[in-house]
Amino acid sequence: MSETFRLKLKVSPGASRNAIQGWETGSDGARHLKIAVTAAPERGKANKATIRLLAKKLGISPSKLRLVRGDTSRIKTLEIDGNASALAGHIQQISEP
C-alpha cells in the first residue's frame, strides 16, 4: 500500500541560490517550509526547480513529488509518495539550519 505525505511550501523564485530556508508560520497560522530557487517564475520553471531540489535533498526520484496546489502562487502544496512518517522525519532533518 502506497502512502502520500502532503507538504506546504513557500517558494521564492529568482533567488541567488537554491536552498531550503527552514520553517515559517503564515498569518493564517499554517506552517510551511521556505524554499528558494534560482529559476524564474515563468512557465513552471520555479515549480520544476523546487521539485528537483526537494527530491535531491530527500534522496528520491522527482517523479515521486507532485504539485497539487499553488501552481502560480508562492504558497504551494506538494504530495510526496512514500512512507509518511519516514518522510516527515527526513524533511525535519533537511529543514534544520
DASULMO-V258043 format. One record per backbone hydrogen bond with DSSP energy under -0.5 kcal/mol. CO is the residue of the C=O (numbers start at 1). NH is the residue of the N-H. E is the energy in kcal/mol with one decimal. If there is no record, write none. Layout:
# DASULMO-V258043
CO NH E
CO NH E
This chain:
# DASULMO-V258043
3 82 -2.5
5 80 -2.5
7 78 -2.8
8 33 -2.5
9 76 -2.3
10 35 -2.6
11 13 -0.6
12 37 -2.1
19 21 -0.6
19 36 -3.0
22 34 -3.4
24 26 -0.6
24 32 -2.6
26 29 -2.0
30 26 -2.8
32 24 -2.1
33 10 -2.5
34 21 -2.8
34 22 -0.6
35 12 -2.8
36 19 -2.6
37 15 -2.7
39 14 -2.1
40 42 -1.9
40 46 -0.9
42 45 -2.1
44 48 -2.4
45 49 -2.3
46 50 -2.2
47 51 -2.2
48 52 -2.5
49 53 -2.4
50 54 -2.5
51 55 -2.5
52 56 -2.3
53 57 -2.4
54 58 -2.4
55 59 -1.2
55 60 -2.2
61 64 -2.1
62 65 -1.7
64 81 -2.7
66 68 -0.6
66 79 -2.7
69 77 -2.5
70 73 -1.1
74 11 -3.0
74 76 -0.6
76 9 -2.9
77 68 -2.8
77 69 -1.4
78 7 -2.5
79 66 -2.5
80 5 -2.3
82 84 -0.5
83 87 -2.7
84 88 -2.5
85 89 -1.9
86 90 -2.3
87 91 -2.9
88 92 -2.0
89 93 -1.9
90 94 -2.4
91 95 -1.3
93 96 -0.9
